[in-house]
């Protein structure tokens, strides 16, 4: 990634994840209907009903960058995570808007993601 992206503090990421989990617990979430998302979910042998479980397990270590202002001027900010599902790294882009969790992207990552809070693993 050549572009610079904003990095939230660990505390800000934890606060966002708490709000995300509350929306999931209230079943106030939706996946934006994009072909890339639906194809990837199918390729991963997942169901739409599996998505909340993946989102619920997001951690500070999965955080990549954000919050990003909405590119269409809406009053929301997008957060990007890169969780591992099996052997696949996903690109997950989510926001909370009008009391709902919106998932814009849920597909295999097409480029390496930075993980500012992931501990380096020893070989």
N, CA, C and O of each residue as an XYZ file, in Angstrom:
492
protein
N       0.838     -1.169      0.000
C       0.000      0.000      0.000
C       0.883      1.232      0.000
O       1.666      1.437      0.928
N       0.769      2.029     -0.999
C       1.571      3.228     -1.061
C       0.875      4.398     -0.373
O       1.534      5.345      0.057
N      -0.429      4.339     -0.270
C      -1.218      5.399      0.331
C      -1.117      5.328      1.851
O      -1.046      4.240      2.422
N      -1.111      6.485      2.502
C      -1.106      6.537      3.969
C      -2.542      6.506      4.480
O      -3.398      7.253      4.006
N      -2.791      5.641      5.443
C      -4.117      5.518      6.026
C      -4.059      5.893      7.498
O      -3.029      5.709      8.146
N      -5.158      6.417      8.028
C      -5.171      6.777      9.454
C      -5.144      5.530     10.328
O      -5.720      4.496      9.991
N      -4.463      5.658     11.451
C      -4.378      4.571     12.422
C      -4.979      5.068     13.731
O      -4.523      6.066     14.288
N      -5.990      4.379     14.214
C      -6.630      4.718     15.484
C      -5.793      4.154     16.630
O      -4.989      3.241     16.441
N      -5.998      4.711     17.813
C      -5.325      4.162     18.991
C      -5.937      2.807     19.330
O      -7.050      2.494     18.909
N      -5.210      2.022     20.081
C      -5.710      0.719     20.529
C      -7.054      0.888     21.253
O      -7.969      0.089     21.053
N      -7.171      1.919     22.086
C      -8.400      2.171     22.832
C      -9.558      2.506     21.896
O     -10.681      2.054     22.120
N      -9.300      3.293     20.849
C     -10.349      3.631     19.885
C     -10.828      2.390     19.141
O     -12.024      2.238     18.889
N      -9.898      1.501     18.790
C     -10.270      0.251     18.109
C     -11.114     -0.606     19.050
O     -12.133     -1.159     18.637
N     -10.698     -0.721     20.312
C     -11.464     -1.510     21.285
C     -12.877     -0.947     21.449
O     -13.842     -1.707     21.536
N     -13.001      0.391     21.492
C     -14.312      1.021     21.623
C     -15.188      0.734     20.404
O     -16.377      0.448     20.543
N     -14.596      0.811     19.207
C     -15.360      0.501     18.002
C     -15.812     -0.962     18.017
O     -16.960     -1.258     17.687
N     -14.922     -1.869     18.396
C     -15.282     -3.295     18.431
C     -16.407     -3.562     19.431
O     -17.251     -4.425     19.191
N     -16.428     -2.837     20.540
C     -17.519     -2.980     21.500
C     -18.838     -2.558     20.860
O     -19.844     -3.254     20.991
N     -18.834     -1.423     20.170
C     -20.059     -0.959     19.492
C     -20.475     -1.949     18.407
O     -21.666     -2.207     18.233
N     -19.514     -2.501     17.680
C     -19.793     -3.495     16.637
C     -20.495     -4.707     17.256
O     -21.508     -5.174     16.735
N     -19.954     -5.214     18.364
C     -20.542     -6.402     19.003
C     -21.944     -6.122     19.541
O     -22.817     -6.988     19.503
N     -22.149     -4.902     20.043
C     -23.502     -4.551     20.518
C     -24.497     -4.585     19.366
O     -25.607     -5.092     19.527
N     -24.118     -4.052     18.202
C     -25.027     -4.067     17.041
C     -25.299     -5.503     16.599
O     -26.428     -5.837     16.239
N     -24.282     -6.345     16.623
C     -24.479     -7.753     16.249
C     -25.421     -8.443     17.239
O     -26.299     -9.205     16.835
N     -25.236     -8.175     18.532
C     -26.082     -8.793     19.561
C     -27.544     -8.371     19.383
O     -28.458     -9.139     19.682
N     -27.753     -7.156     18.899
C     -29.105     -6.640     18.656
C     -29.617     -7.016     17.271
O     -30.731     -6.644     16.901
N     -28.818     -7.749     16.505
C     -29.131     -8.123     15.123
C     -29.408     -6.882     14.270
O     -30.306     -6.871     13.428
N     -28.609     -5.839     14.513
C     -28.723     -4.589     13.763
C     -27.495     -4.456     12.867
O     -26.642     -3.594     13.080
N     -27.422     -5.325     11.862
C     -26.295     -5.290     10.942
C     -26.789     -5.658      9.550
O     -27.842     -6.275      9.392
N     -26.018     -5.274      8.551
C     -26.334     -5.703      7.188
C     -25.060     -5.721      6.350
O     -24.133     -4.937      6.550
N     -25.062     -6.648      5.409
C     -23.986     -6.759      4.426
C     -24.454     -6.032      3.179
O     -25.544     -6.288      2.668
N     -23.626     -5.130      2.700
C     -23.977     -4.425      1.473
C     -23.844     -5.407      0.317
O     -22.820     -6.069      0.151
N     -24.903     -5.481     -0.474
C     -25.025     -6.475     -1.545
C     -24.099     -6.124     -2.711
O     -24.473     -5.397     -3.631
N     -22.883     -6.664     -2.641
C     -21.898     -6.439     -3.702
C     -21.473     -7.804     -4.247
O     -21.309     -8.758     -3.487
N     -21.300     -7.889     -5.542
C     -20.947     -9.160     -6.172
C     -19.664     -9.744     -5.584
O     -19.583    -10.949     -5.346
N     -18.660     -8.893     -5.351
C     -17.380     -9.358     -4.810
C     -17.581    -10.048     -3.458
O     -16.971    -11.083     -3.192
N     -18.434     -9.477     -2.606
C     -18.714    -10.082     -1.297
C     -19.381    -11.443     -1.459
O     -18.957    -12.430     -0.858
N     -20.424    -11.485     -2.275
C     -21.194    -12.725     -2.429
C     -20.356    -13.837     -3.050
O     -20.456    -14.992     -2.636
N     -19.536    -13.503     -4.035
C     -18.656    -14.507     -4.652
C     -17.652    -15.039     -3.642
O     -17.417    -16.246     -3.571
N     -17.062    -14.146     -2.865
C     -16.056    -14.570     -1.902
C     -16.669    -15.453     -0.816
O     -16.080    -16.462     -0.427
N     -17.842    -15.077     -0.332
C     -18.517    -15.890      0.686
C     -18.773    -17.294      0.148
O     -18.569    -18.281      0.856
N     -19.215    -17.382     -1.091
C     -19.450    -18.673     -1.722
C     -18.137    -19.445     -1.887
O     -18.078    -20.635     -1.577
N     -17.082    -18.776     -2.374
C     -15.772    -19.421     -2.572
C     -15.195    -19.950     -1.262
O     -14.478    -20.951     -1.255
N     -15.507    -19.280     -0.156
C     -15.008    -19.694      1.159
C     -15.901    -20.755      1.805
O     -15.676    -21.150      2.949
N     -16.917    -21.213      1.066
C     -17.889    -22.187      1.581
C     -18.566    -21.685      2.850
O     -18.781    -22.434      3.802
N     -18.892    -20.409      2.834
C     -19.570    -19.794      3.966
C     -21.003    -19.459      3.568
O     -21.352    -19.423      2.388
N     -21.814    -19.216      4.584
C     -23.178    -18.738      4.388
C     -23.255    -17.301      4.910
O     -22.420    -16.882      5.712
N     -24.242    -16.562      4.461
C     -24.432    -15.210      4.993
C     -24.578    -15.246      6.510
O     -24.153    -14.321      7.202
N     -25.173    -16.305      7.019
C     -25.376    -16.432      8.467
C     -24.068    -16.647      9.233
O     -24.051    -16.543     10.460
N     -22.963    -16.946      8.521
C     -21.653    -17.110      9.165
C     -20.967    -15.768      9.425
O     -20.059    -15.691     10.253
N     -21.385    -14.729      8.739
C     -20.699    -13.436      8.812
C     -20.704    -12.847     10.224
O     -19.654    -12.404     10.690
N     -21.850    -12.824     10.927
C     -21.805    -12.248     12.276
C     -20.775    -12.918     13.187
O     -20.152    -12.248     14.011
N     -20.592    -14.220     13.049
C     -19.600    -14.919     13.866
C     -18.188    -14.449     13.576
O     -17.379    -14.302     14.492
N     -17.887    -14.213     12.310
C     -16.563    -13.701     11.937
C     -16.394    -12.280     12.476
O     -15.349    -11.943     13.033
N     -17.416    -11.457     12.310
C     -17.347    -10.069     12.783
C     -17.230    -10.009     14.307
O     -16.494     -9.182     14.845
N     -17.953    -10.884     14.996
C     -17.924    -10.912     16.469
C     -16.525    -11.227     16.983
O     -16.138    -10.755     18.052
N     -15.763    -12.018     16.234
C     -14.422    -12.436     16.661
C     -13.327    -11.441     16.282
O     -12.163    -11.658     16.622
N     -13.672    -10.352     15.583
C     -12.648     -9.369     15.231
C     -11.965     -8.868     16.498
O     -12.601     -8.670     17.533
N     -10.656     -8.668     16.390
C      -9.888     -8.208     17.548
C      -9.034     -7.009     17.155
O      -8.924     -6.660     15.980
N      -8.438     -6.393     18.160
C      -7.529     -5.274     17.905
C      -6.390     -5.739     16.995
O      -5.910     -4.972     16.160
N      -5.960     -6.979     17.150
C      -4.872     -7.514     16.321
C      -5.281     -7.645     14.851
O      -4.420     -7.621     13.972
N      -6.577     -7.783     14.572
C      -7.077     -7.874     13.192
C      -7.211     -6.505     12.539
O      -7.369     -6.412     11.321
N      -7.151     -5.447     13.330
C      -7.327     -4.080     12.834
C      -6.211     -3.725     11.856
O      -5.035     -3.985     12.111
N      -6.604     -3.122     10.726
C      -5.627     -2.698      9.719
C      -5.493     -1.178      9.690
O      -4.391     -0.653      9.844
N      -6.598     -0.472      9.495
C      -6.563      0.997      9.486
C      -7.959      1.581      9.539
O      -8.961      0.871      9.449
N      -7.998      2.882      9.685
C      -9.241      3.623      9.788
C      -9.307      4.304     11.136
O      -8.425      4.111     11.972
N     -10.326      5.089     11.358
C     -11.505      5.265     10.522
C     -11.245      6.165      9.308
O     -10.460      7.112      9.362
N     -11.932      5.831      8.221
C     -11.853      6.583      6.974
C     -13.173      7.304      6.760
O     -14.239      6.732      6.990
N     -13.112      8.548      6.323
C     -14.344      9.256      5.993
C     -15.015      8.568      4.807
O     -14.347      8.016      3.933
N     -16.322      8.611      4.793
C     -17.089      8.022      3.701
C     -16.814      8.786      2.405
O     -16.844     10.016      2.386
N     -16.549      8.058      1.335
C     -16.203      8.715      0.068
C     -17.410      9.321     -0.643
O     -17.257      9.988     -1.666
N     -18.608      9.091     -0.107
C     -19.814      9.685     -0.700
C     -20.384     10.789      0.182
O     -21.507     11.247     -0.032
N     -19.606     11.214      1.173
C     -20.019     12.324      2.012
C     -21.043     11.994      3.085
O     -21.545     12.895      3.757
N     -21.362     10.715      3.256
C     -22.304     10.329      4.310
C     -21.623     10.482      5.672
O     -20.397     10.428      5.765
N     -22.406     10.671      6.709
C     -21.849     10.892      8.047
C     -21.518      9.560      8.720
O     -22.146      9.169      9.704
N     -20.526      8.879      8.170
C     -20.060      7.629      8.776
C     -18.582      7.473      8.478
O     -18.040      8.093      7.563
N     -17.947      6.631      9.269
C     -16.524      6.359      9.074
C     -16.332      4.847      8.968
O     -16.960      4.066      9.684
N     -15.451      4.468      8.058
C     -15.200      3.061      7.762
C     -13.931      2.587      8.460
O     -12.930      3.302      8.515
N     -13.990      1.381      8.988
C     -12.870      0.738      9.671
C     -12.517     -0.526      8.886
O     -13.408     -1.234      8.417
N     -11.235     -0.809      8.745
C     -10.789     -1.960      7.962
C     -10.064     -2.952      8.872
O      -9.195     -2.589      9.665
N     -10.455     -4.211      8.725
C      -9.863     -5.315      9.477
C      -9.450     -6.407      8.503
O      -9.980     -6.494      7.396
N      -8.508     -7.233      8.916
C      -8.043     -8.338      8.081
C      -7.974     -9.633      8.865
O      -6.882    -10.130      9.138
N      -9.131    -10.194      9.237
C      -9.115    -11.446     10.001
C      -8.720    -12.641      9.127
O      -8.882    -12.632      7.907
N      -8.206    -13.644      9.789
C      -7.906    -14.916      9.131
C      -9.126    -15.812      9.250
O      -9.678    -15.976     10.338
N      -9.546    -16.391      8.134
C     -10.604    -17.401      8.128
C     -10.003    -18.591      7.393
O      -9.830    -18.572      6.175
N      -9.690    -19.625      8.167
C      -8.952    -20.745      7.587
C      -7.584    -20.242      7.150
O      -6.862    -19.633      7.940
N      -7.229    -20.492      5.908
C      -5.943    -20.030      5.372
C      -6.067    -18.710      4.621
O      -5.116    -18.261      3.982
N      -7.232    -18.097      4.697
C      -7.499    -16.879      3.937
C      -7.504    -15.646      4.832
O      -8.044    -15.661      5.938
N      -6.890    -14.581      4.329
C      -6.999    -13.279      4.977
C      -8.139    -12.541      4.302
O      -8.157    -12.384      3.081
N      -9.085    -12.094      5.105
C     -10.215    -11.347      4.565
C      -9.958     -9.857      4.653
O      -9.180     -9.390      5.485
N     -10.624     -9.123      3.784
C     -10.668     -7.669      3.836
C     -12.078     -7.329      4.286
O     -13.042     -7.548      3.553
N     -12.195     -6.795      5.490
C     -13.493     -6.492      6.078
C     -13.542     -4.991      6.341
O     -12.720     -4.456      7.085
N     -14.507     -4.319      5.730
C     -14.667     -2.872      5.882
C     -16.053     -2.619      6.457
O     -17.065     -2.945      5.836
N     -16.087     -2.029      7.659
C     -17.344     -1.859      8.384
C     -17.490     -0.439      8.915
O     -16.503      0.269      9.118
N     -18.732     -0.037      9.134
C     -19.053      1.265      9.723
C     -20.320      1.121     10.542
O     -21.113      0.203     10.335
N     -20.497      2.037     11.469
C     -21.756      2.111     12.205
C     -22.436      3.394     11.757
O     -21.871      4.484     11.838
N     -23.671      3.232     11.280
C     -24.418      4.369     10.743
C     -25.879      4.234     11.139
O     -26.500      3.197     10.904
N     -26.424      5.280     11.738
C     -27.823      5.301     12.169
C     -28.172      4.070     13.013
O     -29.228      3.461     12.844
N     -27.255      3.719     13.930
C     -27.501      2.619     14.856
C     -27.338      1.230     14.283
O     -27.621      0.244     14.963
N     -26.883      1.131     13.035
C     -26.691     -0.181     12.395
C     -25.226     -0.375     12.033
O     -24.508      0.579     11.734
N     -24.803     -1.625     12.068
C     -23.479     -1.992     11.581
C     -23.609     -2.310     10.097
O     -24.384     -3.185      9.711
N     -22.860     -1.609      9.278
C     -22.846     -1.878      7.836
C     -21.529     -2.536      7.479
O     -20.463     -2.084      7.898
N     -21.605     -3.592      6.713
C     -20.414     -4.286      6.231
C     -20.323     -4.053      4.725
O     -21.054     -4.673      3.952
N     -19.431     -3.164      4.313
C     -19.261     -2.821      2.899
C     -18.477     -3.905      2.156
O     -18.808     -4.271      1.028
N     -17.425     -4.409      2.819
C     -16.547     -5.391      2.176
C     -16.366     -6.592      3.088
O     -16.119     -6.453      4.286
N     -16.494     -7.765      2.503
C     -16.264     -9.026      3.200
C     -15.799     -9.997      2.130
O     -16.587    -10.767      1.582
N     -14.493     -9.944      1.841
C     -13.942    -10.781      0.771
C     -12.462    -11.027      1.025
O     -11.873    -10.433      1.928
N     -11.869    -11.897      0.232
C     -10.428    -12.139      0.361
C      -9.678    -10.841      0.111
O     -10.013    -10.069     -0.787
N      -8.659    -10.622      0.923
C      -7.842     -9.425      0.741
C      -7.059     -9.543     -0.560
O      -6.514    -10.599     -0.880
N      -7.013     -8.445     -1.303
C      -6.312     -8.444     -2.583
C      -4.907     -7.872     -2.465
O      -4.154     -7.852     -3.438
N      -4.551     -7.401     -1.257
C      -3.215     -6.865     -1.033
C      -2.884     -7.037      0.447
O      -3.786     -7.154      1.277
N      -1.598     -7.052      0.778
C      -1.218     -7.195      2.193
C      -1.733     -6.011      3.012
O      -1.670     -4.863      2.573
N      -2.231     -6.303      4.185
C      -2.741     -5.264      5.077
C      -1.729     -4.988      6.183
O      -1.023     -5.891      6.631
N      -1.666     -3.731      6.620
C      -0.817     -3.438      7.786
C      -1.584     -3.865      9.041
O      -2.811     -3.770      9.080
N      -0.892     -4.317     10.028
C      -1.523     -4.688     11.295
C      -0.763     -3.967     12.400
O       0.161     -4.537     12.980
N      -1.132     -2.723     12.704
C      -0.342     -1.952     13.667
C      -0.301     -2.528     15.077
O       0.608     -2.204     15.841
N      -1.261     -3.373     15.440
C      -1.302     -3.901     16.802
C      -1.085     -5.414     16.883
O      -1.279     -6.020     17.937
N      -0.685     -6.011     15.776
C      -0.423     -7.449     15.794
C       1.012     -7.674     16.246
O       1.947     -7.055     15.739
N       1.162     -8.566     17.205
C       2.493     -8.897     17.688
C       3.241     -9.661     16.602
O       2.674    -10.528     15.938
N       4.504     -9.336     16.429
C       5.322    -10.073     15.461
C       5.477    -11.496     15.955
O       5.729    -11.723     17.138
N       5.328    -12.449     15.061
C       5.459    -13.850     15.449
C       6.892    -14.305     15.207
O       7.518    -13.940     14.212
N       7.376    -15.080     16.102
C       8.747    -15.605     15.978
C       8.716    -16.858     15.118
O       7.819    -17.685     15.279
N       9.677    -17.023     14.204
C       9.700    -18.237     13.353
C      10.035    -19.473     14.160
O      10.097    -20.572     13.610
